Amino acid sequence: MRIRPARRTRRSSRRAGAALALALGIVASVFAARCTFDGLDQYASGSNDGGPDGVAEGSTDGAPLDVSPACSACTDAQSCVQGKCETCSATWSVPYAAVGANGHYYQPSTSTLYVSGSRQVGDAAATGYFAFVDSCTGTLERALDPPTIGDAAVGSLGQSAPSGSTLFVGAGVPQPPNAGGYATFNLTSQSFASLFGVPKFSSPPHTDEIWEIATANGHLWMSGTTLTDSPPQSPVIVKSNGAGSACAAVLPYSGMSGRAIAATAADVYLAIAGNDVQVLHFGESSCPTTSPCSCAPSWTSQPFTLTNNMNTMGAHRSTIIGSTLYVVGWAIKQGSTTDWEGYVAQLDLASKAWGPTYTYDPTAAIDAFVNVATDGAHLYVSGESGWDGVDYATASSEVVVLPVPLVANSTATIIDVPPLRVAWSIDLDATGMVLTGASSGTDSRSVRCTRTSCPP
């Protein structure tokens, strides 16, 4: 564990110009190349299924976990499993050979980690991979390799978002005629039930994508982008009833991409990225779940950028604490196409004003934040540093812990994650954290750490 003072806090400012709007899609594809199949970008896991407290619920990314009263009696050496304090392994590491583990859903109350990903063999189409891990002992109990619905195999799987007894999992669906899609997994029967495609936003043969999913009030929300192969692209917001019917609305922000999405019971916040980052607010009940349709934001934040930004930014994930939205991502620095810095941006939802920002730039290569979880008092931000953009052996994975709210001179605690090269997913439980990501260019792992250190 390392203690590092925060980088200089920067305030947001408007950056002019769109010279690298085309480059945005190219740069984004560097991240997506490891896990893009049939037009569906599979990114980090978890949901932003928001509860009335404004913090994501459902034991997923961004959520304080273990809400059972019995959990308060657990010691540092115990975990809360189905409402009881049990002594579990403080740290463990589970490998997935030749699998791209793109996401996970963590249920500490049942001591289960559901890991979603894909397996690519030669030039054959990628197939889905869905693993069940005992999060108390770190045992890989079984895997659906590939999952099936009836007699049909499910394609590549990405991030997931829960709603009641259903887990929605991003799934590769051939396009055209689909931009991507999702599968439904029944948490009670422990089986996949259905697969739905989201209709394309553009005409063939152009490429569209679904980027991230979240759930609220039984609805499934998705962010995406149209014309990723033929800029200028535009962001897309999708609202579905979770049973195949959906409203997909292309938003009038040319040159931007639909990225991080967070939802509470009443509100949905979509971060769009391009030359800068903006947040769009939607009322959860204001958009339909059928097409044709319109779904317009009720307000849009001021643009956010960094002083060193080369007009190319990404917004990977976001989470809500009280009345503040935190967005994590990356920006390419001026004068370089290979030197990136990670950032955490803070938006006050009441005033719609951007606050202090934390940046992470330990190397002259690709340093990026890709996910975030919270215990309500701190942000646990996962990502990578030192990646050359080609070989994951060059990258290192860290968790950056920041107290909230961010201030001008925040001090970050840096926790190294040696088993991983990049941590696409992160969740917290009562005593530690669980991460899933790439351990090499072909393999993946899930890792359990304490709040201060990870296994070697």
Secondary structure, DSSP 4 states (H G I P E B T S, - for coil): -EEEEPPPP---------TTHHHHHHHHHHHHTTTEETTEE-------EE-TTSSEESS-TT------GGGGG--TTEEEETTEEEE--S-EEEEETT-EEEEEEEEGGGTEEEEEEEE--TTSPPEEEEEEEETTTTEEEEEESS-EETTEEP--EEEEEEETTEEEEEE---TTTEEEEEEEEETTTTEEEEEEEEEPSS-TTS--EEEEEEEETTEEEEEEEE-TTSSSPEEEEEEE-SSS-EEEEE-S-TT-EEEEEEE-SSEEEEEEESSSEEEEEEETTTS-SSSS-----SEEPPPB--TTEEEEEEEEEEEEETTEEEEEEEEEETT-SS-EEEEEEEEETTTTEE---EEE--SSSEEEEEEEEE-SSEEEEEEEEEE-SS-GGG-B-EEEEEESS--TT-EEEEEE-TT-SEEEEEEE-SSEEEEEEESSSS-EEEEEEESS----
